[in-house]
Amino acid sequence: MSRRLLIAVLAVGALLMIFPFVWTFVTSITAGGDVLTTPRLIPEKAGLDGYRTLFEVLPFWRITVNSLVLALVSTALLLITSSTAAYAFARLDFPGKNAVFVAYLATLMIPMQVLVVPLFIEMRAFDLIDTYASLIVPTIASAFGVFLLRQSVAVLPKELDEAAFVDGAGHIRIFLRITLPLIRPALVTYGLFAFMSSWNAFLWPLVVIRSREFMTLPLGLASLSGEYTVQWNAIMAGSVVSIVPILALYAVAQKHIVQSVAQAGLK
């Protein structure tokens, strides 16, 4: 009986999690006028008007490519900086290491809203406003990423490093040949988080981007909401399109995510 009850609870939870995605898709194929009437899971007038509006009103392919390039470059840089810093904090000894690490973690308590003004002033001083650099530069380091990957590096047996040192390997070779392959599940998991964060970023692009040439997907969807009218079916169509890359990445990375969680539980 308890097993059946557990399955029932999990099924209800799964339906509650899936419902927003189903509702988003249904709204995206609902005719514009019907969106404002009584909500229906099966629309009376279904069509692709929302998707057509999306491509007619916005340079949709351009802003999607902008978001994809930004997310990929930002994720790659975050993985490089976070993994190297994690190795340094976990394996190297230098004066003030713990104090620096604690100070670095303390930055997690500072919300992005507090950093917007000084970051904007800095970007303007370097004449980077309304450029790809203004979107990428502030995202190349993450205290959360360093903390997550440091924990994965710290639990690796130090005997592996010592054996490598005996064979004449240095820190760079150990990092590339031993550490990175062993923490691959954590790298993939953090890479997915970083990609999602960059893909869904709205506040910072809203502050530094002025032209459609550098507009990202969240900004493009927000522009469909006017002062007096909101094109809900087009917004939902854009949301459906924006969800697809995340689902694809999760499907590819699922095995590594499960492995990372399992390893964390064993540690």
N, C-alpha and C positions, 0 to 999 in steps of 0.2 A: 504493500500500500504506500509506504513512504517513497518507494522508487517511482511509482506512478504520480504521486503528488509532486515530486521533484521535477519529473519530465513536464508535467502540466505547468508548473511555475516557470520553468525555462522556456517553454513554448510561448507563454504569455509575454514573458520578457523579450523574447525574440520578435514577436509581433509588434510590440511597442517600439522596439528599436528600428524595425523595418518600415513602419507606417509613415514616418516623415519622408522617406525616400520615395515610397509609392505615391504619396500625396504630391510631392514635387513633380514627379513624372506626369501624373494625371493632370495637374494644373498646366503643365507645359503644352499638352495637346488639347486643352480646352479652348474653345473659341473665346475671344476677348470679352464679349458681352456676358457669356455664361459664367465667367469667373466671379463676377460681382453678385450673382444670384445665389440660390441655395447650394451649398457645397455638395458635390456628388463624387463618389469614387468611380462611377462610370459616366462620363460626360455624354450629354445628349448630342452635342455637336463637337465631334473630335476632328482635329486637323493639325496641320503643321504651321499654322499662321504665326505662332510664337517663334518658331525657329527661323521662318522667313524674315520676320521683323528684326530678329537678332542680327542677321547678316546684312539687312538693308540699312538699318539705322547706324550700326557700328562697323568699323573695320575689324570684324571679329577675328579673322585669321591672324591679323597683325598683333592684336592685343593678346591672343592666346599664345602666339610664338614668344611675345615679350615675357609673359608669365612663365612659360616653360624654360626659356633661356635663363631667366633670373633665378628660378628655383633650382635648376641643375647646377649653375655656376656657384650659387650661394651654398648649396649642399656640399659640393665638392670642396670648396674652401673651408667650410666648417669641419668637415671630416679630417682635412689635413691639419688644421690648427688645433682642433680638439684632441686628436690622437697623439700628435707630437707633444702637446702640453701634458696630456695624461701620462705619457711615458716618462716625461721629465719629473713630474710630481711623484710617480710611483716608484721609479727606479734610480733616479739620480739624487745625490746628496749635495746640497748647497746651503749656505747660510740663510736662515730665515725662510726655509721652504714651507714650513707649516703656517707661518704667519702670512706669507703671500697667498697660500691656498685658501686660508680662512677669509682673507680680504677679498679674494676673487669670488668666493662663494657668497660673500655679503652683497655683491652686486645683484644677486638674484632677487633681493628684497626691494630693488628700485624699479618701479613700474615704468613701462615705456613712455607713458604720458609725461613723466618728469623729464625724460631725456630728449623729447622732441625739440624743444626750443634750443638748447645748446648744440644739438646735432645739426639743426637747420642753420644756425649761425656758422658752424664749422664748415658745412658744405658750401654755404654762400661765400665764405672767405676763400675757399679754393675754387670758386666758380664752377661748381659741380651740379648746381640746381638744374633740374630737368635733363638729366643724363642717366645713362645706365649705371655709371659709377656711383651716383647718389643713392641708388637702390641697393647696390651690392656692398659697398665699402662698410656701412654700419653693421653688416650681417656676417662678417668673416670670422667672428670669434663669439663663443658662447660659454658662459660659466657652467650652465647645465650640461652641455656636451662634455666639457672637461671632467666634471664630477662623475658623470655616468661612465665614461670610458676609463677614468682612473680606477674606479672600483673594479672594473674587469681586468685591468692590467695588474692591479695590486694582488689579486688572488692567484695569479700564475706562479708556479713554483720557481723560486729564484735559482734552483739547481740548473734549470735550463740555461739561464744567463751565464752561470758559472762555467758550465760545460762549453758554451760557445766561446767564452773568453779564453779558456784553455786552448781551444782550437785556433785562436788568433783573431776571432771576430771582434769588431768594435760595436759601439752602441747603435750606429746607423744600420749596420748589417743585422744585428739582433732585432732591432725594431722592425725592419722590413721583412726579414725572413722568418722570424719566430713569433714576435708579439702580434703583429697585424693578422696573420692567419689564425691565431688562436682566439682572438677577440672578434672574429668576423661576425658572429651573431649580434654582438653589441653594436658593431659598426653599422650593420644593416638596419637594426632597430632605430638607432639614432638618426641614420640617414633618412629613414621614412619620416620621423618626427620633424627633421629639419626641412625636408621637402614640403611637407604639409604646412608648416609655419610660413615658409616663403610663398607658397602657392596661394595661401589664403590671406596674406598680409594686406591690410587696407589703410591703416592710419598713416604709416610712414610714406607710402607712395602718394597718398592724398596730399601730404604736406609738400613734397618736393617735385611732384610731376605737374607740369602745366599743359603740355601738348598731347594730342592723341598719339603721336609717334611713339611715345614711351609709356603709354597707358597700359596698365595691367588689367587682368580679368576682373578682379573685384571692383576696380574703379569703373570699368566699362559697364558692369551690371548696375552699379549705383547710379550711373548717369541716365539709366532708363526710368528712374523714379523722378518725375518732374514735380513742379510746385502744385499743380492742380490735377494731374493724372499720373497713374502708375500702370505701366504695361506689365501686369503680373505674369501673363503667359510667356512673354519674352524673357522676363527675369528668371522664371522657373526653367525655361529652356536653357538659358545660360548656366543655371545652377546644375542642371542635368549634365551638360557638357563638361562642366568644371569638376564634377564628381568622378567622371570616367578615369582620368589619369590616376587619381588616388586609389580607386578600386583596383586598377591594373597593377599598381605598385604593391599594394597589399597582397594581392594574389600571388605575385612573384616572391615577395619577401616573407610570406606567412610562415614557412618552415623555419627560417632564421629567427623570426620573432618568438615563435613557440620555444625554440631551442634556447634563446636568450633568457626567457622567463623561467624555463626549467633549470638552467644553470644558476640563475639568481636564487631560486628556491633551494637548491642543493647547497649553496654557499652559506 
